[in-house]
């Protein structure tokens, strides 16, 4: 039986008009500027109500507007990509595999951020069996080498993330909003697990600096921009041996925003 927060979110999303994947093709935004926000489930319910009133539409796939995602993040033995982020290197990247649980579609994804804050994502469809290892796949290995600074034999799976995602599109189809709830992490090296409880991570994706009605909705609901990475938060929570001084304040911000103590098992 869903908890009260989950039920309220499901009901709020149900009131938003649907949009199909085919209709959303114009909002791919693979070359984009991303702005992240942090809030809790109770505030999200009001944000969704305001979005419905403003004419936003929710992506519907496999008969649902809330889709479960599983991801596995890859890094080097020395966690080079994690440390690039921790050390504030502007040009950085992430490598992950991701499966859309409802459809079973899996991808190798490479996200690169340049020193102007612009993000470019590349992805390749892979067999589901390669989620935890694609180094023996010549096509995936070649793709990784072409679009990242790493080769497949330099990387290993570090941790998994799972969450429920809502995707909203504005009426003009000039922006996309992803809303992630029920975030859970597991570290493969340490075996530790963590959950962000009622925390909600919102990401506004725009191609350039187009005007955004959603920014006004978020401001009205006192939802402020925050710089955080699911991978870096997960690694900080579940790997005590990793360098993470910079991210401790992020953990405190999440706990303060949600009024919920994060537990690590």
N, C-alpha and C positions, 0 to 999 in steps of 0.2 A: 504494500500500500504506500503511495507516495506521501512524503511529508507535506506539511501545510504550504511551505515555500514553493516546492515543486508544483503542487497542484495549482497555486495561484498563478505561477508563471505559465503553465500549460493553458490555463483559461485565458490569460491575457493575450498570449500568442494566437489562440484560436479566434480572437476577435479581429485579427489583422488579415486583410485580403491576401490571397496567395499569389505567388509569381513562380513560373516554371523555370527550369534551367535554360531552356531554349530562349525564353524571353529575357533572361538575365545575361545573355551572351554579350550584350553591349556594355556590360559593367565588369569586364574581366579585371581591368586595372592591374595587370602584371607589372607594369612600370609605374610606381605610385609612391605617394607619401602617406605614411601610416601614423595615426595618433591614437595612443592607447588611453583608456580610462579605467578607473577602478571604482566599484560600488558594491552594494549588497543586494540580496534577492528581493527584499521589500521595496527598495528604491527602483529596482529593475521593473517591477510590476507597473509602477507609475510611468516610467519611461516608455514602456510598451503601449500603455494606454494613450499617451501623448503622440506616439508615433502613428498609431492607428488613426487618430484624429487628424493628423497632418497628411494622411494619404500614403504612408509608407506601406510596402508590401513585403510579405515574408516568403522566403524560398520554401517551396514544398517539394519534397522528393520522397519517393517510396510511400506516399500517403501521409507524411508527417512533416511538421514545420520545425521540429526539434530533432536533430540528428546526432547520434553518438559517433565520436571520432576517437580512434586510437592512433598514437604516434610513437615512434621510437627515434630518439635523437642519437646521432653518431658524433664521436669526437676522437681525437688522437689519444694515445696512452697518457700524454701529459696534459690533456684537456685544453689544447691550444685555443679552440674556438671559444670555450668558456672564459679563458683568461683574457682573450682579446676584448671581450665585452667588459669583464671586470676592470681591466686596465684602461678603459675608455678609448680604445682604438676606434676611430670613426669608421674606417673601412673594415668591415667584418662580414662573416657569413655563418650560416647554419646549414647542416645537412641532416635530413630526417627522412624516414619512411612514414607514410600515413595511410590508414585504411578507413574508408567510409563504411562503417559497420553494417548499415542497413543494406547496402548494395554489394559489399565485398570488394569494391574497386580499391586497388592499392597503387601507390605512387612513390617514386623516389623524388624528393623535393629539395631544391637548393635555393636558399635565400641569400642574396648578397646586398649589403647596404654600402653605398659609397660615402665619401666624406662630405657630401652635400645633403645627407639625410634621405636620399632617395633609395627605395627598395625595389629590387628586381627579383622575381621568382621564376625559376625554371622547374619543370617537372616532367617525369617520364613514367608512363604506366609500367608496372612490374607485376609479376605473379604474387599472389598473397603469400606464398611460401617463402618469399625473399624479404619479408618484413624485417627479420632479425639478421639478415645477412645476404648481400647481393654481390659479393666479391667474385663469385664464380660465374656470374652472368656477364658475358663480354659486352653486351649492349649497354647495360647499366654502368659497368665499370668505365667504358669509353665516355658515356654521357657525363659521369661525375668528373672525370679528368678534364673534359672540355669546358665545363661550366663552373668548376671550383678550383681552389688552389691545392686540392688533395687528390690522392689516388685511393682506390678502394682498399688496398692493403695497408694504408696508413690509418684507417678508421676502424672503430669497433662500436657496437651498440652500448650506450652509456646508461640511458634510462628511458622509461616509458611514461607517457602521459595519456590520460583519458579524460574526456569531458563531453558535455552536451552542448551543441551549438545551434544558435538561431542566427539566420542571415536576413538582414533587412535591406531593401533597396528603396531609394527615394523616388518620388513620382517622375522626376526628370531623368532618372537612370544615370546620374552623374556621380553617385557615390554608393558605397556598399558598407554595411555595418555588420561585423560579426560579434556575437555575444556568447561568451563561453561560461557555462555554469558547471557545478559538480566536478570540479577539477581534482584529479587524483594522480599521484606520482609513485613510481617505483624505481629504485636505483639498482641496476644489475650488479654493480661492484660491491655495494655494501649490504644489499638486501633490505634496506630501510624503505618504508612507505610513508607517505604523508597525504593529507587532504586539506584543501583550502576552505572546506565547510561552505558557508553561505557567500563566499566571495564571488564576484562576477567581474570578468575581464572583458572589456568592450574595446573593439578596434575599429576606428573609422578610417576607411581607405578611400583616398581621393587621387585622381590623376591630375596633379598640379594643385592650384590653389582656388578651386571652384568654391563658390559660396555654399555654405552648408546649413540647412535648417536644423539638422540633428545637433549641431554644436549648440544652438540656442536651446533645444530641448534638454540637453545634458546640463547646461549651465543653469537652466530654470530649476532642475532637480538637484542642484548642488553636486553634480558629478564632475570632478575635475580631471584634467589630463595627468597622467603619471607615466613615467618611463619604467617599464619592467618587461622582463622576458620570462615566459613560462619555463623555458629550459634553465635559465639561470636561477630562478626561484626554486625550481625543483632540485637542482644540483646543490644549492645552498642548504636546503632543508634536509636532504637525505645523505649528504657526504660530508661528515665533520672534518675530514682531512683536506678538503678543497679550500683554496684561498677564497674567502667570501666576505671580508670586512665591509666592502662597499655595499653588499646586498643585505646586510643585517637591518639597515634602516628601512629597506623595502618590506621585509617581513613584519617589522613593527607597524608600518603604514597599513598593511593588509589587516593586521589584527585590530588596529584602532578603527579602521573604516567599518569592519564587520562586527566589532565587539565580540570577537571569537578567538580563543586561544588555539593556535595551530598545534596539533599533536603529531608527533613522529613516532612510528611504530618500528 
